[in-house]
Amino acid sequence: MRGYGSDGAEPTPLHRLSTVAYFMGSSILVQYTTKAIFSSYGFHFPLTVAFLQMLFIAPVSYAIARPELSWQLARGLSPLALVNVLNVVAGLVGTQGLNVPMFIALRRFTLLITILLERFWLHKSHDWPTLAAMSIMIGGALVAAFTDMSFNMRGYAAVLANDLLTSLYLIMVKNNPASHGLSTTGMLFYNSVLSLPLLGGVLLLRSEVWRVLAYPLLLSPQFQTALFLASAMGLTINHSTMVCTRVNEPLMTSVAGNLKNVLMTVVGALAFGDFVFSPWNAAGLGASMAGAVWYATRSAFKARQRALKTSLLSQVP
């Protein structure tokens, strides 16, 4: 697998940090472009947005990577595409059904699910500081969720399903034998192409196409610009997710997704006006973010230690 690069070298701390920053920035942008589509324009068609994102990704990623076209690769990566479709749809529905601060609070349960999947599927254990940091983050999310003053059962269910599918998707990105020798952009191409017929089938079954065609602002230049940006941002979030996960670990990608939520919490409360303030809610969000900062700082320190050790060993004659 070309997760670290074509030479298979251990990524440097700076390389790891840059992939995390890339993922966080992309995640912020795509979150707000899709939220604007749903809230500001009343375009309540998340499946259509997901389909347009895959439709944008497929030709662009192929033009960049020019991957080998192989039925064997397609078969091997088809489970990843299926999980991706379910994950994208659940995420878009959750974004539509909840205010931004509560959406990102519930997304922290991805951490717990990732740890459990790694433990029972990959037989990977985590040390107590990691588990303690995760407990703080999840505990804060519980406080925030149970004090949410704008409860939406459909939105909550969609986000929790999104958490499970995200964890499964990240682990499959990192540990998929079918992607051996395939670049991240090439992997993204297969993922998008295989996702398109699945999403298209769901769109037809739900008759969403006809409702989209009847949408009153469909020909509005402002709306079309916003929809194009939301579609284009699908490329960056999907690519950055794969890059961050392959260079680091699934759990680090999950934590990075929580770290960027500091900005999203503040901006979301100010920009969209659908966040009902509660002291306990704010305290829960703050505690959850403190755990994320602790884990990220500790992971950066450990990466630096590994880099120094590797450097010293390379100097031994």
The 8 nearest C-alpha neighbors of each residue, nearest first, counted from 0:
[[1, 179, 180, 2, 178, 181, 176, 182],
 [0, 2, 4, 3, 5, 180, 182, 181],
 [1, 3, 245, 246, 0, 4, 242, 183],
 [4, 2, 246, 7, 1, 10, 8, 9],
 [5, 3, 1, 7, 6, 2, 8, 182],
 [4, 6, 7, 1, 3, 8, 2, 180],
 [5, 7, 4, 8, 3, 1, 9, 2],
 [8, 6, 4, 3, 5, 1, 9, 2],
 [9, 7, 6, 10, 3, 4, 5, 11],
 [8, 10, 11, 3, 7, 306, 246, 4],
 [11, 9, 14, 3, 8, 15, 12, 246],
 [10, 12, 14, 13, 15, 9, 306, 302],
 [13, 11, 15, 14, 302, 303, 16, 10],
 [14, 12, 16, 11, 15, 17, 10, 18],
 [15, 13, 11, 17, 12, 16, 10, 18],
 [14, 16, 12, 18, 13, 17, 11, 19],
 [17, 15, 13, 19, 14, 18, 12, 20],
 [16, 18, 20, 14, 19, 15, 13, 21],
 [19, 17, 243, 21, 15, 20, 16, 22],
 [18, 20, 16, 22, 17, 21, 243, 23],
 [21, 19, 17, 23, 22, 18, 24, 16],
 [22, 20, 18, 24, 19, 23, 17, 239],
 [21, 23, 239, 19, 25, 20, 24, 240],
 [22, 24, 20, 26, 259, 25, 21, 19],
 [25, 23, 27, 21, 26, 22, 20, 28],
 [26, 24, 236, 22, 28, 27, 23, 235],
 [25, 27, 23, 29, 24, 28, 236, 30],
 [28, 26, 30, 24, 25, 29, 23, 31],
 [27, 29, 25, 30, 31, 26, 32, 24],
 [30, 28, 32, 26, 232, 31, 27, 33],
 [31, 29, 27, 28, 33, 32, 26, 34],
 [30, 32, 34, 33, 28, 29, 35, 27],
 [31, 33, 29, 35, 229, 34, 30, 28],
 [34, 32, 36, 35, 31, 30, 229, 29],
 [33, 35, 31, 37, 36, 32, 38, 30],
 [36, 34, 39, 32, 38, 33, 37, 31],
 [37, 35, 33, 40, 34, 42, 38, 39],
 [36, 38, 42, 41, 34, 35, 43, 40],
 [39, 37, 35, 41, 40, 34, 36, 42],
 [38, 40, 35, 41, 36, 37, 34, 42],
 [41, 39, 36, 42, 38, 37, 35, 222],
 [40, 42, 37, 38, 43, 39, 36, 35],
 [41, 43, 37, 40, 44, 36, 38, 214],
 [44, 42, 37, 41, 45, 95, 36, 38],
 [43, 45, 47, 46, 42, 48, 207, 211],
 [46, 44, 48, 91, 47, 43, 92, 49],
 [47, 45, 49, 48, 44, 88, 50, 202],
 [46, 48, 50, 49, 45, 44, 51, 202],
 [47, 49, 45, 51, 46, 50, 52, 230],
 [48, 50, 46, 52, 47, 51, 45, 53],
 [51, 49, 47, 53, 52, 48, 198, 54],
 [52, 50, 54, 48, 53, 49, 230, 55],
 [51, 53, 230, 233, 49, 55, 54, 50],
 [52, 54, 56, 191, 50, 55, 51, 57],
 [55, 53, 51, 52, 56, 57, 50, 195],
 [54, 56, 52, 53, 57, 51, 231, 230],
 [55, 57, 53, 234, 59, 54, 60, 58],
 [56, 58, 188, 191, 60, 59, 54, 55],
 [59, 57, 61, 60, 56, 62, 55, 54],
 [58, 60, 62, 56, 61, 57, 63, 55],
 [59, 61, 63, 188, 62, 57, 58, 184],
 [60, 62, 65, 58, 64, 63, 59, 188],
 [63, 61, 59, 60, 65, 64, 58, 57],
 [62, 64, 60, 61, 65, 59, 184, 185],
 [63, 65, 61, 66, 185, 184, 62, 60],
 [66, 64, 61, 62, 63, 67, 185, 60],
 [67, 65, 185, 64, 68, 61, 181, 188],
 [66, 68, 69, 65, 185, 181, 72, 64],
 [69, 67, 66, 70, 72, 73, 65, 189],
 [68, 70, 72, 71, 67, 73, 74, 66],
 [71, 69, 73, 72, 74, 68, 75, 67],
 [70, 72, 74, 69, 73, 75, 177, 76],
 [71, 73, 75, 69, 70, 74, 76, 177],
 [72, 74, 70, 76, 71, 75, 77, 69],
 [75, 73, 71, 77, 72, 76, 70, 78],
 [74, 76, 177, 72, 73, 77, 71, 78],
 [75, 77, 73, 79, 74, 78, 72, 177],
 [76, 78, 80, 74, 79, 75, 73, 81],
 [79, 77, 81, 80, 76, 82, 75, 74],
 [78, 80, 82, 76, 77, 81, 83, 171],
 [81, 79, 83, 77, 190, 194, 78, 82],
 [82, 80, 78, 84, 83, 79, 77, 85],
 [83, 81, 85, 79, 80, 84, 86, 168],
 [82, 84, 80, 86, 81, 85, 87, 79],
 [85, 83, 87, 81, 86, 82, 194, 88],
 [84, 86, 82, 88, 83, 87, 89, 81],
 [85, 87, 83, 164, 89, 161, 84, 88],
 [88, 86, 90, 84, 89, 85, 83, 91],
 [87, 89, 91, 85, 90, 86, 46, 92],
 [90, 88, 161, 157, 92, 86, 87, 91],
 [91, 89, 93, 87, 88, 161, 92, 86],
 [90, 92, 94, 88, 45, 93, 89, 87],
 [91, 93, 95, 89, 94, 90, 88, 96],
 [94, 92, 154, 158, 90, 96, 157, 95],
 [95, 93, 91, 92, 96, 97, 90, 34],
 [94, 96, 92, 93, 97, 37, 91, 34],
 [95, 97, 154, 93, 94, 92, 151, 153],
 [98, 96, 154, 102, 94, 95, 93, 99],
 [97, 99, 101, 273, 100, 274, 102, 96],
 [98, 100, 102, 267, 101, 97, 103, 264],
 [101, 99, 264, 103, 102, 98, 104, 267],
 [102, 100, 104, 103, 99, 98, 105, 97],
 [103, 101, 99, 100, 104, 105, 97, 98],
 [102, 104, 106, 100, 101, 105, 99, 260],
 [105, 103, 101, 140, 106, 102, 107, 100],
 [104, 106, 107, 103, 102, 108, 140, 101],
 [105, 107, 103, 108, 104, 109, 162, 102],
 [108, 106, 109, 105, 104, 110, 137, 257],
 [107, 109, 110, 111, 106, 105, 137, 162],
 [108, 110, 162, 107, 112, 111, 106, 113],
 [111, 109, 113, 108, 112, 107, 253, 114],
 [112, 110, 114, 108, 113, 109, 115, 133],
 [111, 113, 115, 109, 114, 110, 116, 163],
 [114, 112, 166, 110, 116, 111, 115, 109],
 [113, 115, 117, 111, 112, 116, 118, 110],
 [116, 114, 118, 112, 113, 117, 119, 111],
 [117, 115, 113, 120, 119, 118, 114, 112],
 [118, 116, 121, 114, 123, 120, 115, 119],
 [117, 119, 122, 123, 115, 116, 124, 121],
 [118, 120, 122, 116, 117, 121, 115, 123],
 [121, 119, 116, 117, 122, 118, 123, 115],
 [120, 122, 117, 123, 118, 119, 116, 124],
 [123, 121, 118, 119, 120, 117, 124, 116],
 [122, 124, 118, 117, 121, 125, 119, 120],
 [123, 125, 118, 122, 126, 117, 114, 121],
 [126, 124, 129, 127, 130, 123, 114, 118],
 [127, 125, 129, 128, 130, 124, 131, 123],
 [126, 128, 130, 129, 131, 125, 132, 133],
 [129, 127, 131, 130, 126, 132, 294, 125],
 [130, 128, 132, 127, 131, 126, 133, 125],
 [129, 131, 127, 133, 128, 132, 134, 126],
 [132, 130, 128, 134, 133, 129, 127, 135],
 [133, 131, 290, 129, 135, 134, 130, 294],
 [132, 134, 130, 136, 131, 135, 137, 129],
 [135, 133, 131, 137, 132, 136, 138, 130],
 [136, 134, 138, 290, 132, 133, 137, 287],
 [287, 135, 137, 290, 133, 139, 134, 138],
 [136, 138, 140, 134, 139, 135, 133, 107],
 [139, 137, 141, 135, 140, 136, 134, 142],
 [138, 140, 283, 287, 286, 142, 136, 137],
 [139, 141, 137, 143, 104, 138, 142, 283],
 [142, 140, 138, 144, 139, 143, 145, 137],
 [143, 141, 283, 139, 145, 140, 144, 146],
 [142, 144, 280, 283, 140, 146, 141, 145],
 [143, 145, 141, 147, 146, 142, 140, 101],
 [144, 146, 142, 147, 143, 141, 280, 148],
 [147, 145, 143, 144, 280, 148, 142, 279],
 [146, 148, 144, 145, 149, 150, 143, 280],
 [147, 149, 150, 146, 275, 277, 276, 274],
 [148, 150, 147, 151, 275, 274, 97, 98],
 [151, 149, 148, 147, 152, 155, 97, 154],
 [150, 152, 154, 153, 155, 149, 97, 96],
 [153, 151, 155, 154, 156, 150, 157, 96],
 [154, 152, 156, 155, 151, 157, 96, 93],
 [153, 155, 96, 93, 157, 151, 152, 156],
 [156, 154, 152, 158, 157, 153, 151, 159],
 [157, 155, 153, 159, 154, 158, 152, 160],
 [156, 158, 93, 89, 154, 160, 155, 159],
 [157, 159, 161, 93, 155, 160, 156, 162],
 [160, 158, 162, 161, 156, 157, 155, 163],
 [161, 159, 157, 163, 162, 158, 156, 164],
 [160, 162, 158, 89, 164, 159, 86, 90],
 [163, 161, 109, 159, 165, 160, 164, 106],
 [164, 162, 160, 166, 165, 161, 112, 167],
 [163, 165, 167, 86, 161, 166, 162, 168],
 [166, 164, 168, 162, 167, 163, 161, 86],
 [167, 165, 113, 169, 163, 168, 164, 109],
 [166, 168, 164, 170, 165, 169, 171, 163],
 [167, 169, 165, 171, 166, 170, 164, 172],
 [170, 168, 172, 249, 166, 171, 167, 165],
 [169, 171, 173, 167, 172, 168, 249, 174],
 [170, 172, 174, 168, 175, 173, 169, 167],
 [173, 171, 169, 170, 174, 175, 168, 241],
 [172, 174, 170, 245, 171, 175, 244, 169],
 [173, 175, 171, 172, 170, 176, 169, 178],
 [174, 176, 171, 177, 178, 172, 173, 179],
 [177, 175, 178, 179, 174, 0, 75, 171],
 [176, 178, 75, 175, 179, 72, 76, 71],
 [177, 179, 181, 176, 175, 0, 180, 186],
 [180, 178, 0, 181, 177, 176, 1, 175],
 [181, 179, 0, 1, 178, 182, 5, 177],
 [182, 180, 178, 179, 185, 186, 1, 183],
 [183, 181, 185, 184, 1, 186, 180, 64],
 [182, 184, 186, 185, 187, 242, 241, 181],
 [185, 183, 187, 186, 182, 60, 64, 188],
 [186, 184, 188, 182, 66, 187, 183, 64],
 [185, 187, 183, 189, 184, 188, 182, 190],
 [186, 188, 184, 190, 185, 189, 191, 183],
 [189, 187, 185, 57, 60, 191, 186, 190],
 [190, 188, 192, 186, 191, 187, 193, 185],
 [189, 191, 187, 80, 188, 193, 192, 194],
 [190, 192, 194, 53, 188, 57, 193, 189],
 [193, 191, 189, 194, 195, 190, 57, 188],
 [194, 192, 190, 191, 195, 80, 189, 77],
 [193, 195, 191, 80, 197, 192, 196, 84],
 [194, 196, 198, 197, 192, 193, 199, 191],
 [197, 195, 199, 198, 194, 200, 193, 192],
 [198, 196, 200, 194, 195, 199, 201, 193],
 [197, 199, 201, 195, 200, 196, 50, 202],
 [200, 198, 196, 202, 197, 201, 195, 203],
 [201, 199, 203, 197, 202, 198, 196, 204],
 [200, 202, 204, 198, 203, 199, 205, 197],
 [203, 201, 199, 205, 207, 200, 204, 206],
 [204, 202, 206, 200, 205, 201, 199, 207],
 [205, 203, 201, 206, 202, 200, 207, 199],
 [204, 206, 207, 202, 203, 201, 208, 200],
 [207, 205, 203, 208, 204, 209, 202, 210],
 [206, 208, 210, 205, 202, 209, 211, 203],
 [207, 209, 211, 206, 210, 212, 202, 203],
 [210, 208, 212, 211, 207, 206, 213, 214],
 [209, 211, 213, 207, 212, 208, 214, 206],
 [210, 212, 214, 208, 213, 209, 207, 44],
 [211, 213, 209, 210, 214, 208, 217, 215],
 [212, 214, 210, 211, 215, 209, 217, 208],
 [213, 215, 211, 217, 212, 216, 210, 42],
 [216, 214, 217, 213, 218, 212, 219, 211],
 [217, 215, 219, 218, 214, 222, 40, 223],
 [216, 218, 214, 219, 215, 222, 223, 212],
 [219, 217, 216, 220, 223, 222, 215, 221],
 [218, 220, 216, 222, 221, 217, 223, 215],
 [221, 219, 223, 222, 224, 218, 217, 225],
 [222, 220, 224, 219, 223, 225, 226, 218],
 [223, 221, 225, 219, 224, 220, 226, 216],
 [222, 224, 226, 220, 225, 221, 227, 219],
 [225, 223, 227, 221, 222, 226, 220, 228],
 [224, 226, 222, 228, 223, 227, 229, 221],
 [227, 225, 223, 229, 228, 224, 222, 230],
 [226, 228, 230, 224, 229, 225, 223, 231],
 [229, 227, 231, 225, 230, 226, 232, 224],
 [228, 230, 226, 232, 32, 227, 231, 33],
 [231, 229, 52, 227, 228, 233, 232, 51],
 [232, 230, 228, 233, 229, 234, 227, 55],
 [233, 231, 234, 229, 235, 29, 230, 228],
 [232, 234, 52, 231, 230, 236, 235, 237],
 [235, 233, 232, 56, 237, 231, 236, 238],
 [234, 236, 238, 232, 237, 233, 239, 25],
 [235, 237, 25, 239, 233, 238, 234, 26],
 [238, 236, 240, 234, 235, 239, 233, 241],
 [237, 239, 235, 241, 240, 236, 234, 242],
 [238, 240, 22, 242, 236, 241, 237, 235],
 [241, 239, 237, 243, 238, 242, 22, 236],
 [240, 242, 244, 238, 239, 243, 245, 237],
 [243, 241, 239, 245, 244, 240, 246, 238],
 [242, 244, 18, 240, 246, 241, 245, 19],
 [243, 245, 248, 247, 241, 249, 242, 246],
 [244, 246, 2, 242, 173, 247, 243, 241],
 [247, 245, 3, 243, 2, 244, 242, 15],
 [246, 248, 244, 245, 243, 15, 251, 249],
 [247, 249, 244, 251, 250, 252, 245, 246],
 [250, 248, 252, 169, 244, 251, 170, 253],
 [251, 249, 253, 252, 248, 254, 113, 110],
 [252, 250, 254, 248, 253, 249, 255, 247],
 [251, 253, 255, 249, 250, 254, 244, 243],
 [252, 254, 250, 256, 251, 255, 110, 249],
 [253, 255, 257, 251, 256, 252, 291, 250],
 [256, 254, 258, 252, 257, 253, 251, 19],
 [255, 257, 253, 254, 258, 259, 23, 252],
 [256, 258, 254, 260, 255, 259, 107, 253],
 [259, 257, 255, 260, 256, 261, 291, 254],
 [260, 258, 261, 23, 257, 256, 262, 255],
 [259, 261, 263, 257, 258, 262, 264, 103],
 [262, 260, 264, 259, 263, 258, 265, 288],
 [261, 263, 260, 265, 264, 259, 266, 267],
 [262, 264, 260, 266, 267, 261, 265, 259],
 [265, 263, 100, 267, 261, 262, 266, 260],
 [264, 266, 262, 268, 267, 263, 269, 261],
 [265, 267, 269, 263, 268, 264, 270, 262],
 [268, 266, 264, 270, 263, 269, 265, 99],
 [267, 269, 274, 265, 266, 272, 270, 271],
 [270, 268, 266, 267, 272, 271, 265, 274],
 [269, 271, 267, 266, 268, 272, 265, 273],
 [270, 272, 273, 267, 269, 268, 274, 38],
 [271, 273, 274, 268, 269, 270, 267, 275],
 [274, 272, 271, 98, 275, 268, 99, 267],
 [273, 275, 268, 272, 98, 276, 100, 99],
 [274, 276, 148, 273, 277, 149, 147, 272],
 [277, 275, 274, 278, 280, 281, 148, 147],
 [276, 278, 280, 279, 281, 275, 146, 148],
 [279, 277, 281, 280, 282, 276, 283, 146],
 [280, 278, 282, 281, 277, 283, 146, 143],
 [279, 281, 143, 277, 283, 278, 282, 146],
 [280, 282, 278, 284, 279, 283, 285, 277],
 [283, 281, 279, 285, 280, 284, 278, 286],
 [284, 282, 139, 143, 142, 280, 286, 285],
 [283, 285, 287, 281, 282, 286, 139, 143],
 [286, 284, 282, 288, 283, 287, 281, 289],
 [287, 285, 139, 289, 283, 288, 284, 282],
 [136, 286, 288, 139, 284, 290, 285, 289],
 [287, 289, 291, 285, 290, 286, 292, 284],
 [290, 288, 286, 292, 291, 287, 293, 285],
 [289, 291, 132, 136, 293, 135, 288, 287],
 [290, 292, 288, 294, 289, 293, 258, 254],
 [291, 293, 295, 289, 290, 294, 296, 288],
 [294, 292, 290, 296, 291, 295, 297, 289],
 [293, 295, 297, 291, 292, 296, 132, 298],
 [296, 294, 298, 292, 297, 293, 291, 299],
 [297, 295, 299, 293, 298, 294, 292, 300],
 [296, 298, 300, 294, 299, 295, 293, 301],
 [299, 297, 301, 295, 300, 296, 294, 302],
 [298, 300, 302, 296, 297, 301, 295, 303],
 [299, 301, 297, 303, 298, 302, 304, 296],
 [302, 300, 304, 298, 303, 299, 297, 305],
 [303, 301, 299, 305, 304, 300, 12, 298],
 [302, 304, 306, 300, 301, 305, 12, 299],
 [303, 305, 301, 307, 302, 306, 308, 300],
 [306, 304, 308, 302, 303, 307, 309, 301],
 [305, 307, 303, 309, 304, 308, 310, 302],
 [308, 306, 310, 304, 309, 305, 311, 303],
 [307, 309, 305, 311, 310, 306, 304, 312],
 [310, 308, 306, 312, 307, 311, 305, 313],
 [309, 311, 307, 313, 308, 312, 306, 314],
 [312, 310, 308, 314, 313, 309, 307, 315],
 [313, 311, 309, 315, 314, 310, 308, 307],
 [312, 314, 310, 311, 315, 309, 316, 308],
 [313, 315, 311, 312, 316, 310, 309, 308],
 [314, 316, 312, 313, 311, 310, 309, 308],
 [315, 314, 313, 312, 311, 310, 309, 308]]
